[in-house]
Structure formats: C-alpha cells, structure tokens
Amino acid sequence: MSFEEQDIMISRRFKARAFVAALMAATVVASGPALAADPIKVGLVVPVTGPFAYMGRQIEAGASLYLAEHGDTVAGRKVEIVIKDDAGVPATTKRLAQELVLNDKVAVLAGFGLTPQAFAAAPVATQSKTPMVVMQAATSSVTEKSPYIVRTSMTLPQVTGGVADWAAANKIRKVVSLVSDFAPGVDAETTFKEQFVAKGGQIVEALRMPMITNDFSPYLQRARDASPDAIFLFLPAGDSAAIFMKQFAERGLDKAGIKLIGTGDIVDDDVLGQMGDVALGTITSHHYSAAHPSALNKKFVEAIEKANKGMRPSFMAVGGYDGMRVIMEGLKATNGAGGEALVNAMKGQKFESPRGPVLIDPQTRDIVQDVYIRKVERVGGKLYNVEFDVQKAVKDPGKAKQ
C-alpha cells in the first residue's frame, strides 16, 4: 500500500471517529437539562421532490394534522416539525439525519418513505441514541436495524398474507408473481408464494421489475403467455401503479379473464382516481382504506382533505398521523425527555387509529394491526377500496413467534 493510500485510509477513519464523537457529544447535550422555552424538534426526513414526492406529501400531511388536532405542547415546550427533503436518495437521507441530530438537536428522527432510506438513517439513530419513528418504509427487517426504531406503518409480509389466503379460497390456482425488485418486493413475493403454495396454489412465473419503470409491457406479455388465473402485483404506491393499470388493459389481460390481486399499494387512495374502470374488481389486502367505515376515519379523511386542497389520505398519511401520536404520547410520558426513555415510552402504546385498533409491540417495536381484504368499487361515483373481510391483530409474520 502506498503512503498516499495509507493517508486516505487514515483520513477516512479519522472522519468516521470524529463523527461518532460528535454524535456522542450531541447526545450528552440533548439528554441534559433544557430550558423550558426550548422547542422539542422532530426531524421529518421524507421525499418532497423527485419520483417519491407523493410519500412526503402524505406523511407530512398526517403528522401536521395530528399536532393541529391534539396540540403541539409537551411539558411547557412547543413541539416543532423540521422537514428535510431527501428526494428519495439514501445517501442524502443519511446526511440529513446526521445534520438534524448534530445541528438541529432533534429529539426524534421520523418519516422515511422507502426501505433504503430507513436503512441509511438507522446507524445515525443508534450512534446518537435518537429515537427513529418509521412512518412508511415497509421491509420486515427495518426495526432490526436499530434498537431505537419504532414503526407506525406496516410490513409487506404483514399485509400480503391476507390476499394469498383469499386467492387460495376463491378458486385461483395458477398465479404469476410480479414485483418491484427491491427489499419490500422480495418480502411480498416470498410471503405470497409461501402462503399460496401451502394452500395448494401454483406460482407459474415469478418476475421482478426495476424499482422505477414506466414500461411494463414485456412483463405483462410474459405474464399473459403463462395463462394464469391471476397476477399478484407489488409496486411502490404512486403514479407507476396507474400506468401499470393502463397497460394491463391495453394488452387485454382483463378481457382474457386474468384477475389482478396484490397488496394495497397498487390501488393506493392517492392515485386510485386516475386508474379508471380497469381497476374495478381489483382485490387487495392492506391495513388502511379511505373508505374504512369508522367515525374516526371519516373525521380524519375530511380533515386531511380540508387542510390539503382536497387530497384524499392514503396509508402514508395514516402512518404520519399515528407516528406523531406515538411521539407525542411518548414525550408526555417522559416529560419531554428523549433517548432510550422515549423509545421505552413508545413501546406498548395501544390506541384506536383511523385504520382501526393498533399496538406498538413492546418486544419488536413494530406495529400490530388489522389487515383488511378489499375490492375496488364505485361509491358515489368515485373509486374506493371497499373492505369486505378482516384479519384481526396481525403481526409481521417474521416476528409473530417472538
């Protein structure tokens, strides 16, 4: 190794150690006594620009609504949301998380639209002992990346099992699995296959697509050539699902009698209105629908629409809303203190959400919730995911034995 290469390695090690030292110093400062007037800051790291901007819009809307409805003061101190745009880029997520801890002195990190972003921020939470509330990222292993992570969204295995069970019970025998090729898609593919095959079903093709693509035609052709009873689909919620629906119809898969089933991401409330009649009859399993028939959800939907120029809330808004609830109730329990005490105060919280009853599992720090089987129908001239069955108090399957 040359002297120049040795200098580079020494420099990198020095910078890494300096950053850890700075985080530890920031932790000491954050855990010390604060002036009563000092705000408690929640760093919300979400995509505000870029292809996943819809996630940030929904998460921020939910978190802000909770504070507007329930107050923004704890122990005489104002709670402030500090929004940072990571544009869906993991390296940016990590840098922003570091800046929020070191410069903004946040008590909590929150948000995280996708799994790679949550993975990138997890070491920052661990090193600085800062609670990290994941309001969206849905890979099963997210909460295992740091003991400071609490999740208020879902996991893909948790919401996939319901539609696998429904398919097996409703004369669907052959399925093509079609998922985005990143960790949540693999989670969904694996869970669906395990449960569907265990009940006598057959996966005739298992196809993976690039995470960001607008051309589904080669995958749809391969799926049609396999002559399945149904396609099981997972895509990240957003415009790509609406594009998929259009191409699904253009290639005549609906007229060929091929059913479309999947997780609720593919008929996300935020974009369902763009899909048209081809979405009618789509069966999904998920933890939230804007059509969920409870008084609390009706109030939530109306409030989100009023505060956000008519935007229909999706499961991401609920993740933000409930995430802020878990943070605020935790802060009340600790009298405004953060760190490990705040994580412990979040564990075991049990409450009624717009989605239904939820629990933050005290062992796994993951969410336990009802999962609904839904069908896209027209209600009052608009498309909605209408729930017709429910699985109660579902844990992430990988953590169900813990």
C-alpha positions in Angstrom: 0.0 0.0 0.0 1.4 3.4 -1.0 1.8 6.3 1.5 -0.9 8.2 -0.3 -3.4 5.3 0.1 -2.5 5.0 3.8 -3.1 8.7 4.2 -6.6 8.3 2.6 -7.5 5.4 4.9 -6.3 7.2 8.0 -8.3 10.3 6.9 -11.4 8.3 6.4 -11.1 6.6 9.8 -10.4 9.9 11.5 -13.5 11.4 9.9 -15.7 8.4 11.0 -14.4 8.6 14.5 -14.9 12.3 14.6 -18.5 11.9 13.5 -19.2 9.3 16.2 -17.6 11.5 18.8 -19.7 14.4 17.6 -22.9 12.3 17.8 -22.0 11.2 21.3 -21.4 14.8 22.4 -24.7 15.8 20.8 -26.4 13.0 22.8 -25.0 14.3 26.1 -26.1 17.8 25.3 -29.6 16.6 24.2 -30.0 14.5 27.4 -29.0 17.3 29.7 -31.4 19.8 31.2 -33.2 22.1 28.6 -34.7 25.5 29.1 -38.5 25.4 29.4 -38.7 27.6 26.3 -36.6 25.3 24.1 -38.7 23.6 21.5 -38.7 19.9 21.1 -37.8 19.2 17.5 -38.9 16.3 15.4 -36.8 15.8 12.2 -39.1 14.6 9.4 -36.9 13.2 6.6 -39.1 12.5 3.6 -39.0 12.9 -0.2 -40.5 16.3 -1.0 -39.2 16.3 -4.6 -38.4 13.5 -7.1 -40.4 10.4 -8.1 -41.5 9.6 -4.5 -42.6 13.1 -3.6 -46.2 11.9 -3.0 -44.9 9.9 0.0 -43.5 13.1 1.7 -46.7 15.0 0.9 -48.9 12.4 2.6 -46.7 11.7 5.6 -46.2 15.4 6.3 -50.0 16.0 6.0 -50.7 13.3 8.5 -48.1 14.4 11.1 -49.1 18.0 10.8 -52.8 17.2 11.2 -52.2 15.3 14.5 -50.4 18.3 16.0 -53.2 20.6 14.8 -55.9 18.5 16.3 -54.2 17.4 19.6 -51.9 20.3 20.4 -48.2 20.9 20.0 -47.0 21.4 23.5 -45.5 18.9 26.0 -44.2 19.8 29.4 -44.5 23.5 28.6 -42.4 23.2 25.4 -43.5 23.5 21.8 -43.1 20.6 19.5 -41.8 21.6 16.1 -41.6 19.5 12.9 -38.4 20.2 10.9 -38.9 18.9 7.4 -36.0 17.8 5.3 -36.2 16.6 1.7 -34.1 13.6 0.8 -35.6 13.3 -2.7 -35.6 9.5 -2.2 -31.8 9.3 -2.2 -30.4 7.1 0.7 -27.1 9.0 0.9 -29.0 12.2 1.2 -31.2 10.6 3.9 -28.2 9.7 6.0 -26.6 13.2 5.6 -29.8 14.9 6.6 -30.3 12.6 9.6 -26.8 13.5 10.8 -27.4 17.2 10.3 -30.7 17.0 12.2 -29.0 15.3 15.2 -25.9 17.5 15.2 -27.1 20.9 14.1 -30.8 20.9 14.8 -30.6 18.9 18.0 -33.8 17.0 17.2 -35.2 14.7 19.9 -36.7 12.3 17.3 -36.0 11.3 13.7 -39.1 10.4 11.7 -40.5 9.8 8.2 -38.5 7.6 5.8 -40.5 6.8 2.7 -38.6 3.8 1.4 -36.6 1.0 2.9 -33.1 2.1 1.6 -33.7 5.4 3.2 -34.6 3.9 6.6 -31.6 1.6 6.4 -29.3 4.6 5.7 -30.5 6.5 8.7 -30.6 3.6 11.2 -26.8 3.8 12.2 -27.3 7.5 12.9 -30.1 6.7 15.3 -28.1 4.0 17.0 -24.9 6.1 17.4 -26.7 9.2 18.7 -29.3 7.2 20.7 -32.0 9.2 18.9 -35.5 7.6 18.6 -36.4 7.0 15.0 -40.1 6.6 14.0 -40.5 4.9 10.6 -43.8 6.2 9.2 -43.6 4.3 5.8 -40.7 2.0 4.9 -42.1 -1.5 4.9 -39.4 -4.2 4.7 -39.8 -6.6 7.6 -36.2 -6.2 8.8 -36.3 -2.3 9.2 -36.9 -2.4 13.0 -34.0 -4.8 13.4 -31.5 -2.2 12.1 -31.5 -0.2 15.3 -32.9 -0.6 18.8 -34.1 3.0 18.5 -36.5 2.3 15.6 -40.3 2.2 16.2 -42.6 1.7 13.2 -46.1 3.0 12.6 -46.7 1.9 9.0 -46.7 -1.8 8.1 -44.6 -4.6 6.8 -45.1 -6.1 3.4 -45.3 -9.7 4.8 -47.9 -8.4 7.3 -50.3 -7.1 4.6 -49.6 -9.8 1.9 -50.8 -12.8 3.7 -54.4 -11.8 3.5 -54.6 -11.7 -0.3 -52.7 -15.0 -0.6 -55.4 -16.6 1.7 -58.2 -15.0 -0.3 -56.8 -16.2 -3.6 -56.5 -19.8 -2.4 -60.0 -19.8 -1.1 -61.5 -18.3 -4.3 -60.6 -20.8 -7.0 -57.4 -19.1 -8.0 -54.9 -21.9 -8.7 -52.2 -20.5 -11.0 -50.6 -17.1 -10.4 -47.8 -15.1 -11.9 -46.0 -13.1 -9.3 -44.9 -9.6 -10.5 -43.0 -7.4 -8.0 -40.6 -4.5 -8.0 -37.0 -5.7 -7.4 -36.1 -4.3 -4.0 -36.5 -5.5 -0.5 -40.2 -4.9 0.0 -41.0 -6.5 -3.3 -38.9 -9.6 -2.4 -40.8 -9.6 1.0 -44.1 -9.6 -0.8 -43.1 -12.2 -3.3 -41.8 -14.5 -0.7 -44.8 -14.2 1.6 -47.3 -14.6 -1.1 -45.6 -17.7 -2.5 -45.2 -19.4 0.9 -48.9 -18.9 1.9 -50.4 -19.5 -1.5 -48.4 -22.7 -2.3 -49.0 -24.0 1.2 -52.8 -24.0 0.4 -52.4 -25.7 -3.0 -51.7 -22.9 -5.3 -49.0 -22.7 -8.0 -46.7 -19.9 -8.9 -46.2 -20.4 -12.7 -43.8 -17.4 -13.1 -42.0 -15.1 -10.6 -41.0 -11.9 -12.3 -39.1 -8.9 -10.9 -39.1 -5.5 -12.4 -36.8 -2.5 -11.9 -37.9 -0.4 -8.9 -38.6 2.6 -11.2 -40.1 1.8 -14.6 -43.0 3.0 -16.7 -42.8 0.2 -19.3 -44.5 -2.9 -18.0 -45.2 -4.4 -21.5 -42.5 -7.1 -21.5 -43.6 -8.3 -18.1 -47.3 -8.2 -18.9 -46.6 -10.2 -22.1 -44.7 -12.9 -20.2 -47.5 -13.0 -17.6 -50.2 -13.4 -20.3 -48.2 -16.1 -22.1 -48.2 -18.1 -18.8 -52.0 -18.2 -18.8 -52.5 -17.7 -15.1 -55.8 -17.2 -13.2 -54.3 -14.1 -11.7 -51.4 -11.8 -11.4 -50.1 -11.0 -7.9 -48.6 -7.5 -8.1 -46.5 -5.4 -5.8 -45.4 -1.9 -6.9 -44.5 1.1 -4.6 -47.6 3.2 -4.4 -47.7 6.1 -6.8 -48.1 7.0 -10.4 -46.4 3.8 -11.6 -49.4 1.8 -10.4 -51.8 3.9 -12.5 -49.5 3.4 -15.6 -49.5 -0.3 -14.9 -53.3 -0.4 -14.8 -53.5 1.3 -18.2 -51.0 -1.1 -19.8 -52.8 -4.1 -18.2 -55.9 -3.0 -20.0 -54.2 -2.1 -23.3 -52.7 -5.6 -23.5 -56.1 -7.1 -22.9 -55.3 -9.1 -19.7 -58.5 -8.1 -18.1 -60.5 -9.3 -21.1 -58.5 -12.5 -21.1 -60.0 -13.2 -17.6 -56.8 -12.7 -15.7 -57.6 -11.3 -12.3 -55.4 -8.6 -10.7 -54.6 -9.1 -7.0 -52.0 -7.6 -4.7 -51.1 -5.5 -1.7 -52.9 -2.2 -1.2 -50.0 -0.2 -2.6 -51.2 -0.9 -6.2 -54.5 0.8 -5.6 -53.3 3.5 -3.2 -56.0 6.0 -2.4 -53.9 8.9 -3.5 -53.9 7.7 -7.2 -56.9 5.4 -7.4 -59.0 8.1 -9.0 -56.5 8.1 -12.0 -57.0 4.5 -12.8 -60.5 4.3 -14.3 -62.7 1.3 -14.8 -59.8 -1.1 -15.3 -59.2 -1.0 -11.5 -62.7 -2.1 -10.7 -62.8 -5.5 -9.0 -59.1 -5.5 -8.0 -58.7 -7.5 -4.8 -56.0 -6.4 -2.3 -55.2 -6.8 1.3 -54.0 -3.8 3.3 -54.2 -2.0 6.6 -55.9 1.2 5.6 -58.6 2.5 3.2 -60.0 6.0 3.0 -63.4 4.1 2.9 -62.7 2.4 6.2 -66.2 2.6 7.9 -65.4 4.2 11.3 -66.4 7.6 12.6 -62.8 8.4 13.5 -61.7 7.7 9.9 -64.4 9.8 8.4 -63.3 12.7 10.5 -59.7 12.0 9.5 -60.4 11.9 5.8 -62.4 15.1 6.0 -59.7 16.9 7.9 -56.9 15.8 5.5 -58.9 16.9 2.5 -59.8 20.3 4.1 -56.2 21.0 5.1 -54.6 19.8 1.8 -56.7 21.2 -1.1 -58.9 18.1 -1.4 -56.2 15.4 -1.2 -57.5 12.0 -0.3 -55.4 10.5 2.5 -53.6 7.3 1.8 -52.0 4.7 4.2 -48.9 7.0 4.3 -50.9 9.9 5.8 -52.1 7.5 8.5 -48.5 6.4 9.1 -47.6 10.0 9.7 -50.6 10.7 11.8 -50.2 7.7 14.1 -46.4 8.2 14.1 -46.8 11.7 15.6 -49.3 10.4 18.0 -46.8 7.8 19.3 -44.2 10.5 19.6 -46.4 12.9 21.5 -47.7 10.4 23.9 -44.2 9.1 24.5 -42.9 12.7 25.2 -45.8 13.2 27.6 -44.8 10.0 29.5 -41.1 11.2 29.7 -42.0 14.8 30.5 -40.2 15.8 27.3 -37.1 13.7 27.6 -35.8 11.8 24.5 -33.3 9.0 24.1 -33.9 5.4 25.3 -36.6 6.6 27.8 -38.7 7.9 24.9 -38.3 4.7 22.9 -39.4 2.7 26.0 -42.4 5.1 26.3 -43.4 4.3 22.7 -43.4 0.6 23.3 -46.7 -1.0 24.2 -48.8 2.0 23.1 -52.3 0.8 22.2 -54.9 3.0 20.6 -57.6 3.5 18.1 -56.3 4.8 14.8 -58.3 5.9 11.7 -57.2 2.5 10.3 -58.6 0.6 13.3 -57.0 -0.8 16.6 -53.2 -0.8 16.7 -50.5 -1.8 19.1 -46.8 -1.0 19.2 -45.3 -4.4 20.1 -43.2 -3.9 23.2 -40.8 -6.7 22.2 -40.3 -5.9 18.4 -41.2 -2.1 18.3 -43.2 -2.9 15.2 -46.9 -2.3 14.6 -49.6 -4.9 15.2 -52.9 -4.1 13.3 -55.9 -5.4 11.5 -55.5 -6.2 7.8 -58.5 -5.9 5.5 -59.4 -7.7 2.3 -60.8 -5.0 -0.1 -62.3 -4.7 -3.6 -62.2 -1.6 -5.8 -65.8 -0.4 -6.3 -67.5 2.8 -7.3 -69.0 4.6 -4.3 -70.8 7.9 -5.0 -69.2 8.0 -8.5 -65.6 7.6 -7.2 -63.3 4.6 -6.9 -62.7 3.3 -3.4 -61.2 0.2 -1.7 -64.2 -1.3 0.0 -63.4 -3.6 2.8 -65.3 -6.9 3.0 -63.2 -9.1 5.3 -60.6 -8.6 8.1 -57.8 -10.4 9.8 -57.5 -9.2 13.3 -54.4 -8.1 15.2 -51.8 -9.2 12.6 -48.2 -9.2 13.5 -45.4 -9.2 10.9 -45.1 -13.0 10.2 -41.3 -12.9 10.8 -41.9 -11.6 14.3 -45.1 -13.5 15.1 -43.1 -16.1 17.0 -41.2 -13.6 19.1 
